[in-house]
């Protein structure tokens, strides 16, 4: 096969995959906006609940060193 033919075939496959992903993303966006998709599986805690120990020191960790 000619090298150009192989490049064209690969590009067509990539464009088709991109189109499928764009359609899926659009469907997901509309599902989220209508409330059909629940995001996350962690139950919402009340305002009096304590913060987990692994994120209590998070503000002091921001900034690198």
C-alpha positions as CSV (number, residue, x, y, z in Angstrom):
1,X,0.0,0.0,0.0
2,X,1.0,3.5,-0.6
3,X,2.1,5.5,2.5
4,X,-0.4,8.3,1.7
5,X,-3.3,5.9,1.6
6,X,-2.4,4.5,5.1
7,X,-2.1,8.1,6.5
8,X,-5.5,9.0,5.0
9,X,-7.1,5.8,6.5
10,X,-5.6,6.6,9.9
11,X,-6.9,10.2,9.7
12,X,-10.4,9.0,8.8
13,X,-10.5,6.6,11.7
14,X,-9.4,9.4,14.1
15,X,-12.0,11.8,12.7
16,X,-14.7,9.1,13.2
17,X,-13.6,8.4,16.8
18,X,-13.6,12.2,17.5
19,X,-17.2,12.4,16.1
20,X,-18.4,9.5,18.3
21,X,-16.8,11.1,21.4
22,X,-18.4,14.5,20.6
23,X,-21.8,12.8,20.4
24,X,-21.2,11.0,23.7
25,X,-20.1,14.2,25.4
26,X,-23.1,16.0,24.1
27,X,-25.4,13.3,25.4
28,X,-23.7,13.3,28.8
29,X,-23.9,17.1,29.0
30,X,-27.7,17.0,28.4
31,X,-28.1,14.1,30.9
32,X,-26.3,16.1,33.6
33,X,-28.3,19.3,32.8
34,X,-31.6,17.5,33.1
35,X,-30.5,15.8,36.4
36,X,-30.6,12.2,35.1
37,X,-27.0,11.6,36.2
38,X,-25.9,11.5,39.9
39,X,-22.4,12.8,40.4
40,X,-20.4,11.0,43.1
41,X,-21.4,8.2,45.4
42,X,-20.4,9.8,48.8
43,X,-23.5,10.9,50.8
44,X,-23.7,14.5,51.7
45,X,-22.8,15.1,55.4
46,X,-24.6,17.5,57.7
47,X,-23.0,20.8,58.6
48,X,-22.0,19.5,62.0
49,X,-20.0,16.6,60.7
50,X,-16.2,16.5,61.2
51,X,-13.8,16.8,58.4
52,X,-11.8,13.7,57.6
53,X,-8.2,13.7,58.9
54,X,-6.6,13.4,55.5
55,X,-7.9,16.8,54.4
56,X,-7.8,18.7,57.6
57,X,-4.3,20.1,56.9
58,X,-5.0,20.8,53.3
59,X,-4.8,24.6,53.4
60,X,-1.3,24.4,55.0
61,X,-0.1,22.1,52.2
62,X,-1.0,24.4,49.4
63,X,2.0,26.3,48.0
64,X,4.6,23.7,47.5
65,X,7.2,23.4,50.2
